[in-house]
Amino acid sequence: MEVIAEIRRLRFVEHVTANDLTKQFRLSRPTIRKHLKTIKEPVYSTRQHQPHPKLGDYLDQLKCSGLIKMDT
């Protein structure tokens, strides 16, 4: 959220161009435009269940060795 606030401040208070903002923050122009249109802070939902896709086949071995605890 700090980045969005800084982008908005630079654009509307200091009148920095969108192209200069893209160079400064290393974001695309559509992203800069999206952030300039943002009024409220974005809300992200939390996951109820976090999957382990990268562990995959090794998940059982990790459970047996005690290196990982599973919340059940």
Order of alpha helices (4+ residues) and beta strands (2+ residues): alpha-alpha-alpha-alpha
